[in-house]
Amino acid sequence: MEAERARELVRDLSGWALQGERLHRHFKFKDFVTAMWFVNAVANLAEAEGHHPDLHLHDWNQLEITTWTHAIGGLSENDFILAAKIDALPR
């Protein structure tokens, strides 16, 4: 994906940022149980979509999500679609 197209698409997402050829977002939750619930919700969504982001839970309530299309080694529109679907999950 061209960098300009990626910059255009990320503007439609709340809280997501480009990090090179990857899409990244930080989440903070009120407690560990809620964070884990969200991690599992993202995992179920990712499996259904066949598009799997990196998930990093740290400090008991902080979640980092990074996505890119592994097959092409960079961003595709599917990454932005997945990010929007993650944003639509209840928190």
C-alpha positions, 0 to 999 in steps of 0.5 A: 500500500502506498504511504499516502493511502495509508495516511488517508485510511488511518484518519478514519480510525480513532486512536490508531497510528502508523508505525512504519508499515504497521498499524498500532493502537494502545488501549488501557482498561480499568482492570485485568479481567476487562483487559483479558476479556477484550484480548479474547474478543479481539482473538475471536474476531481475528480468527473469524477474519483470518487476519491476526494482529500482534497482541501485547498485554502488559502492566496488567491493564495495558494492551498494545495491538499491532497489525499488518498483512504478513503475506505482503510484509506491509499494510493492506486495506484488510488491516484498516478493516480489522482495526475498525472492527476492533474499535467496534468491539464493546469495552 
